[in-house]
Amino acid sequence: MGVSIREYARRRGVSDTAVRKAIKQGRITAEADGSIDVEKANADWKRNTSTVRQKVKAVPKSAVEAVEETLKESGSHAGGTTFMQARTANEVLKAQTGRVKLKQLKGELIDRDAAIAHVFRLARQERDAWTSWPSRISSQMAADLEVDAHKLHVMLERYVREHLSELAAIKPNFRE
């Protein structure tokens, strides 16, 4: 007694429709009870199926790497990528994409470019406030300290600019 058409398709790595089609075309034969003798069917399949008509699609390396990366992230990668693992990775990617879209709809995510532009504007406002500060405060400080207002203004301005130069050397990392 053989196996069912679905079981044979699973073992062969094809759809049960492909097995039914092969039986209908006479490339393999089913037993009298409708089951499939695996060894006999494999030999018939190999002998009667033309590999010329079979289209093998090349999978881009980037796609394979994306699947492997997704599988590693989900913790289900054990080396090599099977069709089932690729399918699992696809489902994981769909779920991740759905989660991101939902967060966007809820307003939990912001546009990265807009955030960077906002930070830039805030930094520029901060810089402008600091550069105008010595002009606003130097005369009051000079009166409190009883020193020359012009000298104090020049000194404050110099130290503020030095400090702003130090801060300008800090490069923000927006990847974290």
C-alpha positions in Angstrom: 0.0 0.0 0.0 1.3 3.4 -0.9 0.8 6.9 0.5 -1.9 9.5 -0.2 -1.5 12.1 -3.0 -1.0 14.8 -0.4 1.6 12.8 1.5 3.5 12.1 -1.8 3.3 15.8 -2.7 4.7 16.7 0.7 7.6 14.2 0.4 8.3 15.3 -3.2 8.2 19.0 -2.3 5.4 19.9 -4.7 1.8 20.7 -4.5 -0.8 18.0 -4.5 -2.2 19.7 -7.6 1.1 19.0 -9.4 0.9 15.3 -8.4 -2.7 15.1 -9.6 -1.6 16.7 -12.9 1.2 14.2 -13.3 -1.2 11.3 -12.8 -3.7 12.8 -15.3 -0.9 13.3 -17.9 0.4 9.8 -17.3 3.8 10.8 -16.0 3.2 8.7 -12.8 0.6 6.1 -12.0 -1.5 5.7 -9.0 -2.3 2.3 -7.5 -5.7 0.7 -7.9 -6.8 2.1 -4.5 -5.7 5.6 -5.5 -2.6 5.6 -3.3 1.0 6.3 -4.6 3.9 3.8 -4.5 6.6 6.3 -3.6 9.6 4.5 -5.1 7.8 3.7 -8.3 6.3 7.2 -8.6 9.7 8.8 -8.0 11.3 6.7 -10.8 8.4 7.5 -13.1 8.5 11.2 -12.2 12.2 11.4 -12.9 11.9 9.5 -16.2 8.8 11.2 -17.5 9.1 14.8 -16.4 11.0 17.2 -18.6 13.2 19.6 -16.8 13.3 21.9 -19.8 9.7 23.2 -19.0 10.4 23.8 -15.4 11.2 27.4 -14.7 13.7 28.0 -11.9 13.6 31.5 -10.7 16.8 32.9 -9.3 16.4 34.4 -5.9 18.3 37.7 -5.4 21.0 37.5 -2.8 19.5 40.5 -1.0 16.2 38.6 -0.6 17.9 35.6 0.9 19.9 37.8 3.3 16.7 39.6 4.3 15.0 36.3 5.0 17.9 35.1 7.1 18.1 38.4 9.0 14.4 38.2 9.8 14.7 34.6 10.9 17.6 35.5 13.2 15.6 38.3 14.7 12.6 36.0 15.3 15.0 33.4 16.8 14.0 30.6 14.4 17.1 30.4 12.2 19.1 27.2 12.3 21.4 27.6 9.3 20.3 27.3 5.7 17.0 28.6 4.5 14.2 26.2 3.6 11.0 27.2 1.9 9.1 26.9 5.1 11.6 29.2 6.9 11.3 31.7 4.1 7.5 31.6 4.4 7.8 32.0 8.2 10.1 35.0 7.6 7.6 36.5 5.2 4.9 36.2 7.8 7.1 37.7 10.5 7.9 40.6 8.1 4.2 41.1 7.5 3.5 41.2 11.2 6.3 43.6 11.8 5.1 45.9 9.0 1.6 45.8 10.4 2.8 46.7 13.9 4.7 49.7 12.5 1.7 50.8 10.4 -0.5 50.5 13.5 1.9 52.6 15.6 2.0 55.2 12.8 -1.9 55.4 12.9 -1.9 55.7 16.6 0.6 58.6 16.4 3.3 56.7 18.3 5.8 57.0 15.5 7.1 60.2 13.9 8.7 61.0 10.6 12.5 60.7 11.0 13.3 63.6 8.6 10.8 65.9 10.4 12.3 65.0 13.7 15.9 65.8 12.5 14.7 69.1 11.1 13.0 69.9 14.4 16.1 69.1 16.4 18.2 71.3 13.9 15.7 74.2 14.4 15.9 73.8 18.2 19.7 73.8 18.2 19.8 76.9 16.0 17.4 78.7 18.3 19.5 77.7 21.3 22.7 78.9 19.5 21.0 82.2 18.6 19.8 82.7 22.2 23.4 82.1 23.6 25.0 84.5 21.0 22.6 87.3 22.0 22.9 86.7 25.7 26.1 88.7 26.3 24.6 91.8 24.7 21.6 91.6 27.0 23.3 90.8 30.3 26.8 92.3 30.1 25.8 95.9 31.1 23.8 94.6 34.2 26.7 92.3 35.2 29.2 95.1 34.8 27.1 97.4 37.0 26.8 94.6 39.7 30.6 93.8 39.5 31.6 97.5 39.1 33.8 96.7 36.0 34.0 98.1 32.5 30.9 97.1 30.6 32.6 96.9 27.2 35.4 94.6 28.5 32.9 92.4 30.2 30.8 92.2 27.0 33.8 91.3 24.8 34.9 88.6 27.4 31.5 87.1 27.7 31.0 87.0 24.0 34.4 85.3 23.5 33.7 82.6 26.1 30.2 81.9 24.8 31.5 81.5 21.2 34.2 79.1 22.5 31.6 77.1 24.3 29.3 77.0 21.2 32.3 75.9 19.1 32.8 73.0 21.5 29.2 72.1 21.3 29.3 72.2 17.5 31.9 69.5 17.5 29.3 67.1 19.0 27.7 65.1 16.2 24.3 63.7 17.0 23.7 60.0 16.1 20.1 59.6 14.9 20.5 55.8 14.4 20.1 54.9 18.1 
